[in-house]
Amino acid sequence: MAETIADTRRLISKPQNLNDAYGPPSNFLEIDVGNPQTVGVGRGRFTTYEIRVKTNLPIFKLKESTVRRRYSDFEWLRNELERESKVVVPPLPGKALLRQLPFRGDDGIFDDAFIEERKQALEQFINKVAGHPLAQNERCLHMFLQDEVIDKNYTPSKIRHT
Amino acid sequence: MSFFGFGQSAELELVLSDAESRRRVEHKTEEGKKEKYFLFYDGETVSGRVVLTLKHLNKRLEHQGIKVEFIGQIELYYDRGNHHEFVSLVKDLARPGEFTQSQTFDFEFTHVEKPYESYTGQNVKLRYFLRATVSRRLNDVVKEMDIVVHTLSTYPELNSSIKMEVGIEDCLHIEFEYNKSKYHLKDVIVGKIYFLLVRIKIKHMEIDIIKRETTGTGPNVYHENDTIAKYEIMDGAPVRGESIPIRLFLAGYELTPTMRDINKKFSVRYYLNLVLIDEEERRYFKQQEVVLWRKGDIVRKSMSHQAAIASQRFEGTSSHTEAKTPSQPAENNGRQ
């Protein structure tokens, strides 16, 4: 029984502009969390991490920025995003309360291996969050990533795309 | 059934008159098994014979009448008690009386209307069957034979392509195009996705075929979605200006024609779901309904039209073409 030959030719499309094909992609966003440093003395000590952003997304005001943040800043960001946006925010690495108890055999929350583990998890967290189109609309994310200091009394708002 | 083995009992058999020549097709049962049934189309005559075989020789079979019915009905699984019969024909084969021998009764239902296609779904079943009944005082002897009905259509006069620009503002803009809006069950979906703006990190893109079965009315409407197919069309990150082709052969999947509001009881509709997945497993999708229809097996296109398509495909940049296809002008750069 003869079968009709289906016409499977490709639809006609515009040839791609070579600048678009070989130029830098428009989705470049890289966030590195590194260089942990312990600040302060005695019981008031805490660790800060350097957050380095490199991007060509127009929604970010600065194409390159570096700020220092501590774990509780990440907690603040996560709470703000959960409340203000419809994003399902990924979990943070653990709070390590047990590590803050005295009489431990190791350095507790200032243990090198622990800081390294936490640093990697925070990097995964911030990359996942910053790449979300809805999270990118939130003022709190931009303040966290690119403002020198986080103003915890800010008014939550949405960023308008330019 | 007989009491204490003393009464007479009988067996019924239904045989179609064209059982040798009539085509049989596979159809899924409610349990999911595939079985073969005789295939009928709308308007065809259903004829055959009922064979009544008595179990015990030299015993009488008393009965209150013998009849054969042709029934088309819709059965909703959540409401099994109520069968909605949309076709119900009956032929009386014998008046009340008694038999002393096995007998054969011929029957014919002429030019029977079979308006809908047979369908076995998740929550509803539409079936056609013959049912022979020997009525008796205490219990009837019944025999059923299911048949399968296919509804055929011809090439639709109007079959525009689907072309749309969608996206998330300032993040992802694409233009998708499917060459038709109505496809037959052995058709090919030819299309393309053109990227206008890509500010997210895409990992891959796929097309899913989704079947939605809708049962119930008013506040009790229930949709059952089933992903029939997932077909990856792109692996890797695209950039602006890139065009990704789509070529999806439907014959490999278990599909039925689109059924809209069958006897006001149920619908079966199909959707193409274009899904983009980014590096963080976030999914961006656009759903679009397509109409599926069943083509008859007789090839109606002339040989010269087939030859024209073949020559366009293999001659590449040659400008010698015999015919123009209706949707696109025959161009030298038809192949990329």
Interface residues (C-beta under 8 A of the other chain):
Chain A: M1 A2 E3 T4 I5 A6 D7 T8 R9 R10 L11 I12 S13 K14 Q16 N17 D20 A21 G23 P25 S26 N27 L29 L57 P58 I59 N127 K128 G131 H132 P133 Q136 H161
Chain B: I168 E169 D170 C171 L172 E177 N179 K186 D187 V188 V190 G191 K192 Y194 L197 V198 R199 I200 K201 I202 A237 V239 R240 G241 E242 S243 P245 R247 D278 E279 E280 R282 D297 V299 K301 Q306 I309 A310 Q312 R313 T325 Q328 E331 N333 G334 R335 Q336
